[in-house]
Amino acid sequence: MPKLDEPNSVEASAKSNLSYWLSLVDEQFRKRNYQLARDFILQGLVNFPNHPFLLDRLFIVDQRWNLPLAGSRVHLVSPKESDLSFFQQCYANAEFMDQFLPMGRKPQSTESILFALKNSEFSVAQFKTKHWIIKKEERKSLPQNASNTSLKSIGLASLVDIQIAHRRAELLVGIPDKEDRKQAAAVIATLLIFDFAFNQIGLHKLISIVIANNLHSQRSTESIGFIREGLRRQHLRDPKSRLWLDCYENGMIENNFRENGMVARLSQRLLGRNITLKHF
């Protein structure tokens, strides 16, 4: 006669088996049920706290990807469906997009943008990207006791081509309007992503690809702490002139970030904290 607690014993035995959790997580990823997958990953990590597969999967669906990033007067927030018109406005600005997205990347249709916005909560799992809208605080004249601060969408920031196993991503930051670039908005947005990448989500390296003839952008990239790692010869083709263009590849690994005096001083002045210090 079986013992009354035998089913519980069988269940406990299954849960102590690594393959049990791996199969559960894989199944939910196939179904694109990332919320449930995250729940299973966290349960599996109780028994297997340092297993690389579970840690990689947790990295993909980590809730911190969706937290807003706040700086002095500048905020980075995850986009919503209501932000569609701002994305359309940015994508319609050919001059801006040539700088923000290196040429050769396909323009996005309204349908594809809306689909991405609807699935923004788990964009790393589905698209290997993370997008933010850069918003700037604006003060308005309002009646007494009413909040006189609102947020204006001014630009886009992204981590693209996120490599899970290597904890690497390409950084993109862009603000179309010259007036909105004042007060170091792009620099603050970049520092916020540095802080997020190295201190919160646990990336090991950020890269930045700059078209070689854009000397201003390359100087700015190096001045904020990226190191020029190489030249990609004739790496892109201008769709208008049909000319081949060289690109600089720049990189920042975590050790460089920790030792970067420029980032330490800028973040202390613009964010009120030294982001190069390791968080414990």
C-alpha positions in Angstrom: 0.0 0.0 0.0 1.6 3.4 -1.0 2.3 6.0 1.6 0.0 9.0 1.8 2.9 11.4 1.2 4.3 9.5 -1.9 3.0 11.9 -4.5 4.6 14.8 -2.6 7.9 12.8 -2.5 7.7 12.2 -6.3 7.1 15.9 -6.9 9.9 16.9 -4.6 12.2 14.5 -6.3 11.3 16.0 -9.7 11.9 19.5 -8.5 15.3 18.6 -7.2 16.2 17.5 -10.8 17.8 20.2 -12.9 16.3 18.9 -16.1 12.8 19.4 -14.6 13.4 23.2 -14.4 15.2 23.5 -17.7 12.3 21.8 -19.5 9.7 24.0 -17.8 11.6 27.2 -18.7 12.2 26.1 -22.3 8.6 25.3 -22.7 7.5 28.7 -21.6 10.1 30.4 -23.8 8.7 28.5 -26.8 5.2 29.6 -25.8 6.5 33.2 -25.3 5.0 33.2 -21.9 7.9 35.1 -20.4 6.2 36.0 -17.1 5.6 32.3 -16.2 9.1 31.5 -17.5 10.5 34.0 -15.0 8.6 32.5 -12.2 10.0 29.0 -13.0 13.5 30.4 -13.3 13.3 31.9 -9.9 12.0 28.7 -8.4 14.7 26.7 -10.1 17.5 29.0 -8.8 16.5 28.1 -5.3 17.9 24.6 -5.8 20.5 25.5 -8.5 21.5 29.1 -7.6 24.6 29.4 -9.9 23.5 27.4 -12.9 24.5 29.4 -16.1 21.4 28.4 -18.2 19.0 29.6 -15.5 21.1 32.8 -14.9 21.1 33.5 -18.7 17.4 33.1 -18.9 16.8 35.3 -15.9 19.0 38.0 -17.5 16.7 37.9 -20.5 13.4 38.4 -18.5 14.8 40.4 -15.6 12.2 42.9 -14.4 14.9 45.6 -14.2 14.8 46.0 -17.9 11.5 47.8 -17.5 12.4 50.2 -14.7 12.6 53.9 -15.5 16.0 55.6 -15.3 16.0 59.0 -13.7 18.6 61.7 -13.8 18.7 65.4 -13.2 16.0 66.8 -15.5 16.3 63.9 -17.9 14.5 60.5 -17.6 14.6 57.3 -19.7 11.3 55.5 -19.8 10.2 52.3 -21.5 7.9 53.2 -24.5 4.2 52.4 -24.6 1.7 52.2 -27.4 0.8 55.8 -26.8 4.3 56.8 -27.9 3.7 55.6 -31.4 3.4 59.1 -32.9 6.8 60.1 -31.4 8.5 57.1 -32.9 6.9 57.8 -36.3 8.1 61.4 -36.0 11.7 60.2 -35.3 11.7 57.6 -38.0 10.4 60.2 -40.5 13.4 62.4 -39.8 15.9 61.0 -42.3 18.8 63.2 -41.2 18.3 62.1 -37.6 17.9 58.4 -38.4 21.1 58.4 -40.5 23.0 59.4 -37.4 21.0 57.4 -34.8 20.8 54.1 -36.8 23.8 53.5 -39.1 22.6 53.1 -42.6 21.8 49.7 -43.9 19.2 49.0 -41.2 15.7 48.9 -42.7 13.2 51.7 -41.9 10.4 50.6 -39.6 6.8 50.5 -40.7 4.0 51.7 -38.5 2.9 48.1 -38.0 6.4 46.9 -36.9 6.8 49.8 -34.5 3.4 49.2 -33.0 4.1 45.5 -32.6 7.4 46.3 -30.8 5.6 48.7 -28.5 3.0 46.2 -27.6 5.7 43.7 -26.7 8.1 46.1 -25.1 7.9 44.4 -21.6 10.0 41.5 -22.9 11.8 43.1 -25.8 15.1 41.5 -24.8 13.6 38.0 -25.1 11.8 38.7 -28.4 14.1 41.2 -30.2 17.4 41.3 -28.3 16.9 45.0 -27.9 15.9 47.5 -25.2 14.5 50.9 -26.1 13.9 53.9 -24.0 12.4 57.3 -24.8 14.5 60.2 -23.5 12.2 62.7 -21.7 13.1 66.1 -20.4 11.5 67.9 -17.5 9.6 71.1 -18.5 8.2 73.6 -16.1 4.8 75.2 -16.9 2.8 78.0 -15.3 0.0 76.3 -13.4 -2.4 77.3 -10.6 -0.9 77.2 -7.0 -0.6 73.7 -5.5 -0.6 72.1 -8.9 2.4 70.2 -10.3 4.2 72.5 -12.7 6.6 69.8 -14.1 5.8 67.7 -17.1 8.0 65.3 -19.2 8.6 66.1 -22.9 9.8 63.3 -25.3 13.0 64.5 -26.9 14.9 61.5 -28.1 15.6 57.8 -28.3 18.1 55.6 -26.5 18.6 51.9 -27.1 20.7 48.8 -26.4 20.6 46.7 -29.6 22.2 43.4 -30.6 22.2 42.3 -27.0 24.4 39.2 -26.7 23.1 37.1 -23.8 26.1 34.7 -23.4 28.7 37.5 -23.7 26.7 40.2 -21.8 27.4 42.7 -24.6 25.3 45.3 -26.4 25.5 48.2 -28.8 24.6 51.6 -27.4 22.5 54.1 -29.4 21.6 57.6 -28.1 20.0 60.3 -30.3 18.1 63.6 -29.9 16.7 65.1 -33.2 16.1 68.7 -32.1 19.2 70.9 -31.5 17.4 72.9 -28.8 16.6 69.7 -26.9 20.3 68.7 -26.9 21.1 71.6 -24.6 21.7 71.1 -20.9 23.7 67.9 -21.7 20.6 65.8 -22.2 22.4 63.2 -24.4 25.3 63.0 -22.0 22.9 62.4 -19.0 21.0 59.8 -21.0 24.3 58.0 -21.8 25.4 58.1 -18.2 22.1 56.7 -17.1 22.6 53.7 -19.5 26.2 53.2 -18.3 24.8 53.0 -14.7 22.1 50.6 -15.7 24.3 48.4 -17.9 27.2 48.0 -15.5 25.6 48.5 -12.1 22.1 47.1 -12.4 21.6 44.6 -15.2 25.2 43.3 -15.3 26.5 43.8 -18.9 30.2 43.3 -19.4 30.7 45.4 -22.4 29.1 48.2 -24.5 30.1 49.0 -28.0 29.4 52.0 -30.3 29.7 51.9 -34.1 30.5 55.3 -35.7 30.8 56.1 -39.4 34.4 57.2 -39.9 33.6 60.4 -41.6 31.5 61.6 -38.6 34.4 63.0 -36.7 32.3 64.9 -34.2 30.5 61.8 -33.2 33.7 59.8 -32.9 35.3 62.5 -30.7 32.3 62.6 -28.5 32.3 58.8 -28.2 35.9 58.7 -27.1 35.5 61.7 -24.8 32.8 59.9 -22.7 35.0 56.9 -22.2 34.8 54.5 -25.2 38.1 53.2 -26.5 38.6 52.9 -30.3 39.1 49.2 -30.9 39.3 49.0 -34.7 38.3 50.2 -38.1 35.8 48.2 -40.1 36.8 49.0 -43.7 34.0 49.6 -46.2 31.6 48.2 -43.6 28.4 50.0 -44.7 27.1 51.2 -48.1 25.3 54.6 -48.3 21.9 53.8 -49.9 21.8 57.2 -51.6 25.4 57.7 -52.9 26.1 53.9 -53.1 29.5 54.6 -51.7 31.2 52.2 -49.3 31.9 53.7 -45.8 34.4 52.8 -43.1 33.2 52.6 -39.5 35.0 52.9 -36.2 34.2 50.2 -33.6 34.5 51.5 -30.1 34.2 49.5 -26.9 33.9 50.0 -23.1 34.3 47.0 -20.8 33.4 47.1 -17.2 37.0 47.5 -16.0 37.5 50.6 -18.2 34.2 52.0 -16.9 35.3 51.5 -13.2 38.6 53.3 -13.8 37.2 56.2 -16.0 37.8 59.5 -14.2 35.8 61.4 -16.8 32.7 59.4 -16.2 33.2 59.6 -12.5 33.4 63.4 -12.6 30.5 63.8 -15.1 28.2 61.5 -13.2 28.9 63.2 -9.9 28.1 66.6 -11.5 25.2 65.7 -13.7 23.6 62.8 -11.7 24.7 63.7 -8.2 26.5 60.3 -7.7 29.6 58.6 -8.9 28.3 55.7 -11.0 31.8 54.2 -11.5 31.7 52.9 -7.9 30.6 49.3 -7.7 27.2 48.8 -6.1 27.1 46.0 -3.4 
